[in-house]
Structure formats: C-alpha cells, structure tokens
Amino acid sequence: MALSEQAISFLEEHIPELASVAFTQAYWAALASGSSVLVSDHGNLIEVFPDGTHKFIKHLPPATPVTRGQKLERNS
C-alpha cells in the first residue's frame, strides 16, 4: 500500500516524538530487566543502576555544533 505525500509528511513530522517515546521506553525496559544504562547529564557520562544509584564514568567533551544539512567527516 503506497502512502500519499501528505501521509508521509505527517509521519515524518512525528519522528522526533516517536523517537523520544522509544528511548524512554528502552531506558525503563533496560532498568526493569536488571541492566544498567548510560546517560549524559550536564556534560558527564553517568551509569544508572536498577536500584536508582548513579556512578560517574567520565566527563564528556563539549558538543560539536552543527547546522541542518551540514556534513562532517570523522578523522581516523
């Protein structure tokens, strides 16, 4: 079944919302299964455990500013 251009545009507009919900669900599912998760919090990498405790892992480098459509190359 082919989607109309209008239907595709509608779905594309909701990708950020759907992605946010999926990440939140995956976060809680991982904790519920007994696994820990890594999160970025105020420039720090933090490991969160199912019992609610947090462990500092490391400071993260500053974010790289980009503009929409910009292409970056990774140096090996």
PDB file with SEQRES, HELIX, SHEET and CRYST1 records, atoms N, CA, C and O in Angstrom:
SEQRES   1 A   76  MET ALA LEU SER GLU GLN ALA ILE SER PHE LEU GLU GLU          
SEQRES   2 A   76  HIS ILE PRO GLU LEU ALA SER VAL ALA PHE THR GLN ALA          
SEQRES   3 A   76  TYR TRP ALA ALA LEU ALA SER GLY SER SER VAL LEU VAL          
SEQRES   4 A   76  SER ASP HIS GLY ASN LEU ILE GLU VAL PHE PRO ASP GLY          
SEQRES   5 A   76  THR HIS LYS PHE ILE LYS HIS LEU PRO PRO ALA THR PRO          
SEQRES   6 A   76  VAL THR ARG GLY GLN LYS LEU GLU ARG ASN SER                  
HELIX    1 AA1 GLU A    5  GLU A   13  1                                   9    
HELIX    2 AA2 ILE A   15  ALA A   32  1                                  18    
SHEET    1 AA1 3 VAL A  37  ASP A  41  0                                        
SHEET    2 AA1 3 ASN A  44  VAL A  48 -1                                        
SHEET    3 AA1 3 HIS A  54  HIS A  59 -1                                        
CRYST1    1.000    1.000    1.000  90.00  90.00  90.00 P 1           1          
ATOM      1  N   MET A   1       0.844  -1.181   0.000  1.00  0.00           N  
ATOM      2  CA  MET A   1       0.000   0.000   0.000  1.00  0.00           C  
ATOM      3  C   MET A   1       0.889   1.244   0.000  1.00  0.00           C  
ATOM      4  O   MET A   1       1.695   1.437   0.910  1.00  0.00           O  
ATOM      5  N   ALA A   2       0.743   2.065  -0.998  1.00  0.00           N  
ATOM      6  CA  ALA A   2       1.539   3.283  -1.119  1.00  0.00           C  
ATOM      7  C   ALA A   2       0.913   4.403  -0.294  1.00  0.00           C  
ATOM      8  O   ALA A   2      -0.307   4.566  -0.265  1.00  0.00           O  
ATOM      9  N   LEU A   3       1.768   5.166   0.372  1.00  0.00           N  
ATOM     10  CA  LEU A   3       1.298   6.298   1.162  1.00  0.00           C  
ATOM     11  C   LEU A   3       1.326   7.558   0.312  1.00  0.00           C  
ATOM     12  O   LEU A   3       2.189   7.726  -0.550  1.00  0.00           O  
ATOM     13  N   SER A   4       0.375   8.432   0.566  1.00  0.00           N  
ATOM     14  CA  SER A   4       0.361   9.712  -0.134  1.00  0.00           C  
ATOM     15  C   SER A   4       1.472  10.598   0.415  1.00  0.00           C  
ATOM     16  O   SER A   4       2.000  10.350   1.500  1.00  0.00           O  
ATOM     17  N   GLU A   5       1.819  11.625  -0.340  1.00  0.00           N  
ATOM     18  CA  GLU A   5       2.840  12.572   0.111  1.00  0.00           C  
ATOM     19  C   GLU A   5       2.417  13.230   1.422  1.00  0.00           C  
ATOM     20  O   GLU A   5       3.248  13.481   2.294  1.00  0.00           O  
ATOM     21  N   GLN A   6       1.125  13.506   1.555  1.00  0.00           N  
ATOM     22  CA  GLN A   6       0.603  14.128   2.779  1.00  0.00           C  
ATOM     23  C   GLN A   6       0.767  13.179   3.971  1.00  0.00           C  
ATOM     24  O   GLN A   6       1.142  13.615   5.059  1.00  0.00           O  
ATOM     25  N   ALA A   7       0.491  11.897   3.776  1.00  0.00           N  
ATOM     26  CA  ALA A   7       0.634  10.918   4.853  1.00  0.00           C  
ATOM     27  C   ALA A   7       2.096  10.768   5.257  1.00  0.00           C  
ATOM     28  O   ALA A   7       2.407  10.669   6.444  1.00  0.00           O  
ATOM     29  N   ILE A   8       2.984  10.751   4.284  1.00  0.00           N  
ATOM     30  CA  ILE A   8       4.416  10.641   4.576  1.00  0.00           C  
ATOM     31  C   ILE A   8       4.889  11.858   5.354  1.00  0.00           C  
ATOM     32  O   ILE A   8       5.633  11.719   6.324  1.00  0.00           O  
ATOM     33  N   SER A   9       4.469  13.044   4.942  1.00  0.00           N  
ATOM     34  CA  SER A   9       4.851  14.275   5.649  1.00  0.00           C  
ATOM     35  C   SER A   9       4.350  14.254   7.084  1.00  0.00           C  
ATOM     36  O   SER A   9       5.070  14.638   8.005  1.00  0.00           O  
ATOM     37  N   PHE A  10       3.119  13.807   7.272  1.00  0.00           N  
ATOM     38  CA  PHE A  10       2.550  13.724   8.618  1.00  0.00           C  
ATOM     39  C   PHE A  10       3.386  12.800   9.501  1.00  0.00           C  
ATOM     40  O   PHE A  10       3.712  13.144  10.637  1.00  0.00           O  
ATOM     41  N   LEU A  11       3.729  11.634   8.978  1.00  0.00           N  
ATOM     42  CA  LEU A  11       4.524  10.679   9.749  1.00  0.00           C  
ATOM     43  C   LEU A  11       5.920  11.223  10.037  1.00  0.00           C  
ATOM     44  O   LEU A  11       6.430  11.056  11.145  1.00  0.00           O  
ATOM     45  N   GLU A  12       6.542  11.872   9.056  1.00  0.00           N  
ATOM     46  CA  GLU A  12       7.881  12.430   9.255  1.00  0.00           C  
ATOM     47  C   GLU A  12       7.891  13.515  10.323  1.00  0.00           C  
ATOM     48  O   GLU A  12       8.867  13.649  11.060  1.00  0.00           O  
ATOM     49  N   GLU A  13       6.816  14.287  10.413  1.00  0.00           N  
ATOM     50  CA  GLU A  13       6.730  15.341  11.427  1.00  0.00           C  
ATOM     51  C   GLU A  13       6.725  14.771  12.840  1.00  0.00           C  
ATOM     52  O   GLU A  13       7.102  15.458  13.789  1.00  0.00           O  
ATOM     53  N   HIS A  14       6.301  13.522  12.981  1.00  0.00           N  
ATOM     54  CA  HIS A  14       6.185  12.914  14.305  1.00  0.00           C  
ATOM     55  C   HIS A  14       7.372  12.036  14.684  1.00  0.00           C  
ATOM     56  O   HIS A  14       7.369  11.425  15.753  1.00  0.00           O  
ATOM     57  N   ILE A  15       8.385  11.964  13.824  1.00  0.00           N  
ATOM     58  CA  ILE A  15       9.557  11.135  14.123  1.00  0.00           C  
ATOM     59  C   ILE A  15      10.233  11.537  15.431  1.00  0.00           C  
ATOM     60  O   ILE A  15      10.538  10.653  16.231  1.00  0.00           O  
ATOM     61  N   PRO A  16      10.485  12.832  15.697  1.00  0.00           N  
ATOM     62  CA  PRO A  16      11.129  13.181  16.973  1.00  0.00           C  
ATOM     63  C   PRO A  16      10.321  12.736  18.194  1.00  0.00           C  
ATOM     64  O   PRO A  16      10.886  12.252  19.174  1.00  0.00           O  
ATOM     65  N   GLU A  17       9.018  12.900  18.131  1.00  0.00           N  
ATOM     66  CA  GLU A  17       8.157  12.487  19.245  1.00  0.00           C  
ATOM     67  C   GLU A  17       8.204  10.973  19.431  1.00  0.00           C  
ATOM     68  O   GLU A  17       8.326  10.486  20.555  1.00  0.00           O  
ATOM     69  N   LEU A  18       8.110  10.234  18.334  1.00  0.00           N  
ATOM     70  CA  LEU A  18       8.154   8.775  18.413  1.00  0.00           C  
ATOM     71  C   LEU A  18       9.509   8.287  18.914  1.00  0.00           C  
ATOM     72  O   LEU A  18       9.577   7.336  19.693  1.00  0.00           O  
ATOM     73  N   ALA A  19      10.580   8.930  18.474  1.00  0.00           N  
ATOM     74  CA  ALA A  19      11.921   8.549  18.924  1.00  0.00           C  
ATOM     75  C   ALA A  19      12.081   8.796  20.415  1.00  0.00           C  
ATOM     76  O   ALA A  19      12.672   7.977  21.119  1.00  0.00           O  
ATOM     77  N   SER A  20      11.565   9.906  20.898  1.00  0.00           N  
ATOM     78  CA  SER A  20      11.650  10.220  22.324  1.00  0.00           C  
ATOM     79  C   SER A  20      10.931   9.168  23.157  1.00  0.00           C  
ATOM     80  O   SER A  20      11.449   8.713  24.178  1.00  0.00           O  
ATOM     81  N   VAL A  21       9.743   8.785  22.720  1.00  0.00           N  
ATOM     82  CA  VAL A  21       8.979   7.759  23.434  1.00  0.00           C  
ATOM     83  C   VAL A  21       9.721   6.427  23.404  1.00  0.00           C  
ATOM     84  O   VAL A  21       9.761   5.718  24.409  1.00  0.00           O  
ATOM     85  N   ALA A  22      10.308   6.083  22.257  1.00  0.00           N  
ATOM     86  CA  ALA A  22      11.041   4.818  22.134  1.00  0.00           C  
ATOM     87  C   ALA A  22      12.259   4.792  23.051  1.00  0.00           C  
ATOM     88  O   ALA A  22      12.536   3.772  23.682  1.00  0.00           O  
ATOM     89  N   PHE A  23      12.993   5.907  23.130  1.00  0.00           N  
ATOM     90  CA  PHE A  23      14.160   5.959  24.013  1.00  0.00           C  
ATOM     91  C   PHE A  23      13.756   5.841  25.475  1.00  0.00           C  
ATOM     92  O   PHE A  23      14.408   5.137  26.246  1.00  0.00           O  
ATOM     93  N   THR A  24      12.692   6.519  25.857  1.00  0.00           N  
ATOM     94  CA  THR A  24      12.219   6.439  27.240  1.00  0.00           C  
ATOM     95  C   THR A  24      11.795   5.019  27.582  1.00  0.00           C  
ATOM     96  O   THR A  24      12.117   4.508  28.654  1.00  0.00           O  
ATOM     97  N   GLN A  25      11.076   4.391  26.672  1.00  0.00           N  
ATOM     98  CA  GLN A  25      10.634   3.013  26.900  1.00  0.00           C  
ATOM     99  C   GLN A  25      11.833   2.065  27.006  1.00  0.00           C  
ATOM    100  O   GLN A  25      11.848   1.186  27.867  1.00  0.00           O  
ATOM    101  N   ALA A  26      12.830   2.234  26.145  1.00  0.00           N  
ATOM    102  CA  ALA A  26      14.020   1.381  26.187  1.00  0.00           C  
ATOM    103  C   ALA A  26      14.801   1.586  27.481  1.00  0.00           C  
ATOM    104  O   ALA A  26      15.320   0.626  28.050  1.00  0.00           O  
ATOM    105  N   TYR A  27      14.887   2.830  27.947  1.00  0.00           N  
ATOM    106  CA  TYR A  27      15.574   3.155  29.207  1.00  0.00           C  
ATOM    107  C   TYR A  27      14.944   2.378  30.361  1.00  0.00           C  
ATOM    108  O   TYR A  27      15.638   1.697  31.116  1.00  0.00           O  
ATOM    109  N   TRP A  28      13.629   2.488  30.489  1.00  0.00           N  
ATOM    110  CA  TRP A  28      12.945   1.821  31.605  1.00  0.00           C  
ATOM    111  C   TRP A  28      12.924   0.304  31.445  1.00  0.00           C  
ATOM    112  O   TRP A  28      12.986  -0.419  32.439  1.00  0.00           O  
ATOM    113  N   ALA A  29      12.837  -0.187  30.218  1.00  0.00           N  
ATOM    114  CA  ALA A  29      12.867  -1.634  29.989  1.00  0.00           C  
ATOM    115  C   ALA A  29      14.220  -2.209  30.384  1.00  0.00           C  
ATOM    116  O   ALA A  29      14.286  -3.291  30.968  1.00  0.00           O  
ATOM    117  N   ALA A  30      15.298  -1.499  30.073  1.00  0.00           N  
ATOM    118  CA  ALA A  30      16.635  -1.964  30.446  1.00  0.00           C  
ATOM    119  C   ALA A  30      16.780  -2.022  31.960  1.00  0.00           C  
ATOM    120  O   ALA A  30      17.285  -3.006  32.501  1.00  0.00           O  
ATOM    121  N   LEU A  31      16.339  -0.972  32.645  1.00  0.00           N  
ATOM    122  CA  LEU A  31      16.427  -0.972  34.111  1.00  0.00           C  
ATOM    123  C   LEU A  31      15.551  -2.065  34.711  1.00  0.00           C  
ATOM    124  O   LEU A  31      15.956  -2.727  35.666  1.00  0.00           O  
ATOM    125  N   ALA A  32      14.356  -2.260  34.163  1.00  0.00           N  
ATOM    126  CA  ALA A  32      13.441  -3.282  34.681  1.00  0.00           C  
ATOM    127  C   ALA A  32      14.001  -4.689  34.494  1.00  0.00           C  
ATOM    128  O   ALA A  32      13.678  -5.593  35.265  1.00  0.00           O  
ATOM    129  N   SER A  33      14.845  -4.878  33.467  1.00  0.00           N  
ATOM    130  CA  SER A  33      15.422  -6.202  33.222  1.00  0.00           C  
ATOM    131  C   SER A  33      16.667  -6.457  34.067  1.00  0.00           C  
ATOM    132  O   SER A  33      17.266  -7.531  34.000  1.00  0.00           O  
ATOM    133  N   GLY A  34      17.051  -5.448  34.870  1.00  0.00           N  
ATOM    134  CA  GLY A  34      18.215  -5.618  35.736  1.00  0.00           C  
ATOM    135  C   GLY A  34      19.504  -5.063  35.161  1.00  0.00           C  
ATOM    136  O   GLY A  34      20.558  -5.175  35.787  1.00  0.00           O  
ATOM    137  N   SER A  35      19.438  -4.469  33.986  1.00  0.00           N  
ATOM    138  CA  SER A  35      20.630  -3.893  33.359  1.00  0.00           C  
ATOM    139  C   SER A  35      20.817  -2.449  33.796  1.00  0.00           C  
ATOM    140  O   SER A  35      19.870  -1.790  34.225  1.00  0.00           O  
ATOM    141  N   SER A  36      22.040  -1.969  33.684  1.00  0.00           N  
ATOM    142  CA  SER A  36      22.301  -0.553  33.924  1.00  0.00           C  
ATOM    143  C   SER A  36      22.246   0.169  32.582  1.00  0.00           C  
ATOM    144  O   SER A  36      22.333  -0.458  31.526  1.00  0.00           O  
ATOM    145  N   VAL A  37      22.102   1.484  32.632  1.00  0.00           N  
ATOM    146  CA  VAL A  37      22.083   2.295  31.417  1.00  0.00           C  
ATOM    147  C   VAL A  37      23.062   3.452  31.569  1.00  0.00           C  
ATOM    148  O   VAL A  37      23.339   3.899  32.682  1.00  0.00           O  
ATOM    149  N   LEU A  38      23.580   3.929  30.453  1.00  0.00           N  
ATOM    150  CA  LEU A  38      24.463   5.088  30.450  1.00  0.00           C  
ATOM    151  C   LEU A  38      23.675   6.300  29.974  1.00  0.00           C  
ATOM    152  O   LEU A  38      22.938   6.232  28.991  1.00  0.00           O  
ATOM    153  N   VAL A  39      23.842   7.415  30.690  1.00  0.00           N  
ATOM    154  CA  VAL A  39      23.166   8.651  30.321  1.00  0.00           C  
ATOM    155  C   VAL A  39      24.158   9.803  30.352  1.00  0.00           C  
ATOM    156  O   VAL A  39      25.149   9.769  31.083  1.00  0.00           O  
ATOM    157  N   SER A  40      23.881  10.805  29.562  1.00  0.00           N  
ATOM    158  CA  SER A  40      24.659  12.038  29.580  1.00  0.00           C  
ATOM    159  C   SER A  40      23.905  13.031  30.452  1.00  0.00           C  
ATOM    160  O   SER A  40      22.725  13.297  30.226  1.00  0.00           O  
ATOM    161  N   ASP A  41      24.593  13.577  31.448  1.00  0.00           N  
ATOM    162  CA  ASP A  41      23.955  14.519  32.364  1.00  0.00           C  
ATOM    163  C   ASP A  41      24.899  15.684  32.626  1.00  0.00           C  
ATOM    164  O   ASP A  41      25.919  15.524  33.296  1.00  0.00           O  
ATOM    165  N   HIS A  42      24.561  16.848  32.100  1.00  0.00           N  
ATOM    166  CA  HIS A  42      25.344  18.066  32.309  1.00  0.00           C  
ATOM    167  C   HIS A  42      26.823  17.864  31.955  1.00  0.00           C  
ATOM    168  O   HIS A  42      27.706  18.287  32.701  1.00  0.00           O  
ATOM    169  N   GLY A  43      27.084  17.219  30.818  1.00  0.00           N  
ATOM    170  CA  GLY A  43      28.455  17.040  30.359  1.00  0.00           C  
ATOM    171  C   GLY A  43      29.197  15.884  30.992  1.00  0.00           C  
ATOM    172  O   GLY A  43      30.408  15.751  30.814  1.00  0.00           O  
ATOM    173  N   ASN A  44      28.492  15.053  31.726  1.00  0.00           N  
ATOM    174  CA  ASN A  44      29.108  13.885  32.361  1.00  0.00           C  
ATOM    175  C   ASN A  44      28.434  12.614  31.868  1.00  0.00           C  
ATOM    176  O   ASN A  44      27.233  12.606  31.600  1.00  0.00           O  
ATOM    177  N   LEU A  45      29.208  11.540  31.748  1.00  0.00           N  
ATOM    178  CA  LEU A  45      28.660  10.233  31.431  1.00  0.00           C  
ATOM    179  C   LEU A  45      28.406   9.527  32.752  1.00  0.00           C  
ATOM    180  O   LEU A  45      29.324   9.332  33.548  1.00  0.00           O  
ATOM    181  N   ILE A  46      27.150   9.144  32.980  1.00  0.00           N  
ATOM    182  CA  ILE A  46      26.724   8.552  34.245  1.00  0.00           C  
ATOM    183  C   ILE A  46      26.111   7.182  33.981  1.00  0.00           C  
ATOM    184  O   ILE A  46      25.328   7.021  33.045  1.00  0.00           O  
ATOM    185  N   GLU A  47      26.463   6.195  34.803  1.00  0.00           N  
ATOM    186  CA  GLU A  47      25.835   4.883  34.739  1.00  0.00           C  
ATOM    187  C   GLU A  47      24.732   4.848  35.784  1.00  0.00           C  
ATOM    188  O   GLU A  47      24.971   5.127  36.959  1.00  0.00           O  
ATOM    189  N   VAL A  48      23.522   4.503  35.353  1.00  0.00           N  
ATOM    190  CA  VAL A  48      22.370   4.423  36.247  1.00  0.00           C  
ATOM    191  C   VAL A  48      22.040   2.947  36.444  1.00  0.00           C  
ATOM    192  O   VAL A  48      21.936   2.191  35.478  1.00  0.00           O  
ATOM    193  N   PHE A  49      21.877   2.545  37.700  1.00  0.00           N  
ATOM    194  CA  PHE A  49      21.608   1.153  38.039  1.00  0.00           C  
ATOM    195  C   PHE A  49      20.133   0.956  38.381  1.00  0.00           C  
ATOM    196  O   PHE A  49      19.443   1.912  38.734  1.00  0.00           O  
ATOM    197  N   PRO A  50      19.649  -0.284  38.278  1.00  0.00           N  
ATOM    198  CA  PRO A  50      18.236  -0.546  38.560  1.00  0.00           C  
ATOM    199  C   PRO A  50      17.787  -0.127  39.960  1.00  0.00           C  
ATOM    200  O   PRO A  50      16.612   0.182  40.160  1.00  0.00           O  
ATOM    201  N   ASP A  51      18.702  -0.110  40.931  1.00  0.00           N  
ATOM    202  CA  ASP A  51      18.315   0.283  42.294  1.00  0.00           C  
ATOM    203  C   ASP A  51      18.274   1.802  42.467  1.00  0.00           C  
ATOM    204  O   ASP A  51      17.999   2.295  43.561  1.00  0.00           O  
ATOM    205  N   GLY A  52      18.548   2.546  41.382  1.00  0.00           N  
ATOM    206  CA  GLY A  52      18.472   4.001  41.428  1.00  0.00           C  
ATOM    207  C   GLY A  52      19.787   4.695  41.710  1.00  0.00           C  
ATOM    208  O   GLY A  52      19.853   5.923  41.671  1.00  0.00           O  
ATOM    209  N   THR A  53      20.832   3.942  41.991  1.00  0.00           N  
ATOM    210  CA  THR A  53      22.124   4.571  42.253  1.00  0.00           C  
ATOM    211  C   THR A  53      22.770   5.011  40.940  1.00  0.00           C  
ATOM    212  O   THR A  53      22.478   4.478  39.870  1.00  0.00           O  
ATOM    213  N   HIS A  54      23.649   5.994  41.055  1.00  0.00           N  
ATOM    214  CA  HIS A  54      24.348   6.557  39.902  1.00  0.00           C  
ATOM    215  C   HIS A  54      25.850   6.457  40.132  1.00  0.00           C  
ATOM    216  O   HIS A  54      26.327   6.603  41.257  1.00  0.00           O  
ATOM    217  N   LYS A  55      26.596   6.204  39.046  1.00  0.00           N  
ATOM    218  CA  LYS A  55      28.052   6.132  39.128  1.00  0.00           C  
ATOM    219  C   LYS A  55      28.642   7.016  38.031  1.00  0.00           C  
ATOM    220  O   LYS A  55      28.328   6.849  36.852  1.00  0.00           O  
ATOM    221  N   PHE A  56      29.499   7.960  38.429  1.00  0.00           N  
ATOM    222  CA  PHE A  56      30.183   8.814  37.466  1.00  0.00           C  
ATOM    223  C   PHE A  56      31.174   7.973  36.667  1.00  0.00           C  
ATOM    224  O   PHE A  56      31.955   7.217  37.243  1.00  0.00           O  
ATOM    225  N   ILE A  57      31.142   8.104  35.339  1.00  0.00           N  
ATOM    226  CA  ILE A  57      32.073   7.378  34.482  1.00  0.00           C  
ATOM    227  C   ILE A  57      33.180   8.310  33.986  1.00  0.00           C  
ATOM    228  O   ILE A  57      34.362   8.025  34.180  1.00  0.00           O  
ATOM    229  N   LYS A  58      32.803   9.421  33.349  1.00  0.00           N  
ATOM    230  CA  LYS A  58      33.806  10.374  32.867  1.00  0.00           C  
ATOM    231  C   LYS A  58      33.133  11.671  32.425  1.00  0.00           C  
ATOM    232  O   LYS A  58      31.920  11.726  32.221  1.00  0.00           O  
ATOM    233  N   HIS A  59      33.956  12.713  32.284  1.00  0.00           N  
ATOM    234  CA  HIS A  59      33.491  13.973  31.706  1.00  0.00           C  
ATOM    235  C   HIS A  59      33.450  13.800  30.191  1.00  0.00           C  
ATOM    236  O   HIS A  59      34.336  13.171  29.611  1.00  0.00           O  
ATOM    237  N   LEU A  60      32.438  14.347  29.559  1.00  0.00           N  
ATOM    238  CA  LEU A  60      32.305  14.263  28.109  1.00  0.00           C  
ATOM    239  C   LEU A  60      32.865  15.522  27.448  1.00  0.00           C  
ATOM    240  O   LEU A  60      32.806  16.607  28.027  1.00  0.00           O  
ATOM    241  N   PRO A  61      33.405  15.381  26.239  1.00  0.00           N  
ATOM    242  CA  PRO A  61      33.882  16.574  25.530  1.00  0.00           C  
ATOM    243  C   PRO A  61      32.693  17.453  25.149  1.00  0.00           C  
ATOM    244  O   PRO A  61      31.562  16.971  25.081  1.00  0.00           O  
ATOM    245  N   PRO A  62      32.941  18.731  24.902  1.00  0.00           N  
ATOM    246  CA  PRO A  62      31.844  19.617  24.508  1.00  0.00           C  
ATOM    247  C   PRO A  62      31.168  19.123  23.227  1.00  0.00           C  
ATOM    248  O   PRO A  62      31.802  18.491  22.381  1.00  0.00           O  
ATOM    249  N   ALA A  63      29.893  19.416  23.101  1.00  0.00           N  
ATOM    250  CA  ALA A  63      29.151  19.030  21.903  1.00  0.00           C  
ATOM    251  C   ALA A  63      29.702  19.767  20.689  1.00  0.00           C  
ATOM    252  O   ALA A  63      30.189  20.892  20.803  1.00  0.00           O  
ATOM    253  N   THR A  64      29.623  19.130  19.533  1.00  0.00           N  
ATOM    254  CA  THR A  64      30.055  19.745  18.288  1.00  0.00           C  
ATOM    255  C   THR A  64      28.853  20.428  17.649  1.00  0.00           C  
ATOM    256  O   THR A  64      27.893  19.755  17.274  1.00  0.00           O  
ATOM    257  N   PRO A  65      28.889  21.757  17.519  1.00  0.00           N  
ATOM    258  CA  PRO A  65      27.745  22.437  16.912  1.00  0.00           C  
ATOM    259  C   PRO A  65      27.658  22.123  15.419  1.00  0.00           C  
ATOM    260  O   PRO A  65      28.669  22.133  14.718  1.00  0.00           O  
ATOM    261  N   VAL A  66      26.467  21.851  14.946  1.00  0.00           N  
ATOM    262  CA  VAL A  66      26.235  21.581  13.527  1.00  0.00           C  
ATOM    263  C   VAL A  66      24.971  22.314  13.084  1.00  0.00           C  
ATOM    264  O   VAL A  66      24.111  22.658  13.895  1.00  0.00           O  
ATOM    265  N   THR A  67      24.886  22.538  11.798  1.00  0.00           N  
ATOM    266  CA  THR A  67      23.682  23.120  11.228  1.00  0.00           C  
ATOM    267  C   THR A  67      23.009  22.067  10.367  1.00  0.00           C  
ATOM    268  O   THR A  67      23.661  21.144   9.878  1.00  0.00           O  
ATOM    269  N   ARG A  68      21.716  22.206  10.185  1.00  0.00           N  
ATOM    270  CA  ARG A  68      20.955  21.233   9.403  1.00  0.00           C  
ATOM    271  C   ARG A  68      21.556  21.110   8.004  1.00  0.00           C  
ATOM    272  O   ARG A  68      21.801  22.110   7.330  1.00  0.00           O  
ATOM    273  N   GLY A  69      21.785  19.877   7.585  1.00  0.00           N  
ATOM    274  CA  GLY A  69      22.334  19.615   6.267  1.00  0.00           C  
ATOM    275  C   GLY A  69      23.853  19.605   6.199  1.00  0.00           C  
ATOM    276  O   GLY A  69      24.430  19.231   5.178  1.00  0.00           O  
ATOM    277  N   GLN A  70      24.499  20.013   7.276  1.00  0.00           N  
ATOM    278  CA  GLN A  70      25.962  20.040   7.301  1.00  0.00           C  
ATOM    279  C   GLN A  70      26.499  18.611   7.347  1.00  0.00           C  
ATOM    280  O   GLN A  70      25.951  17.756   8.043  1.00  0.00           O  
ATOM    281  N   LYS A  71      27.571  18.362   6.602  1.00  0.00           N  
ATOM    282  CA  LYS A  71      28.203  17.047   6.606  1.00  0.00           C  
ATOM    283  C   LYS A  71      29.547  17.151   7.302  1.00  0.00           C  
ATOM    284  O   LYS A  71      30.338  18.048   7.010  1.00  0.00           O  
ATOM    285  N   LEU A  72      29.804  16.238   8.216  1.00  0.00           N  
ATOM    286  CA  LEU A  72      31.067  16.197   8.945  1.00  0.00           C  
ATOM    287  C   LEU A  72      31.823  14.945   8.551  1.00  0.00           C  
ATOM    288  O   LEU A  72      31.218  13.908   8.276  1.00  0.00           O  
ATOM    289  N   GLU A  73      33.135  15.036   8.522  1.00  0.00           N  
ATOM    290  CA  GLU A  73      33.964  13.869   8.271  1.00  0.00           C  
ATOM    291  C   GLU A  73      34.721  13.539   9.537  1.00  0.00           C  
ATOM    292  O   GLU A  73      35.227  14.422  10.229  1.00  0.00           O  
ATOM    293  N   ARG A  74      34.787  12.269   9.825  1.00  0.00           N  
ATOM    294  CA  ARG A  74      35.482  11.802  11.021  1.00  0.00           C  
ATOM    295  C   ARG A  74      36.930  11.505  10.661  1.00  0.00           C  
ATOM    296  O   ARG A  74      37.200  10.794   9.693  1.00  0.00           O  
ATOM    297  N   ASN A  75      37.857  12.048  11.435  1.00  0.00           N  
ATOM    298  CA  ASN A  75      39.277  11.758  11.230  1.00  0.00           C  
ATOM    299  C   ASN A  75      39.614  10.435  11.890  1.00  0.00           C  
ATOM    300  O   ASN A  75      39.235  10.191  13.035  1.00  0.00           O  
ATOM    301  N   SER A  76      40.327   9.580  11.169  1.00  0.00           N  
ATOM    302  CA  SER A  76      40.674   8.263  11.720  1.00  0.00           C  
ATOM    303  C   SER A  76      41.882   8.341  12.610  1.00  0.00           C  
ATOM    304  O   SER A  76      42.313   7.326  13.156  1.00  0.00           O  
TER     305      SER A  76                                                      
END                                                                             
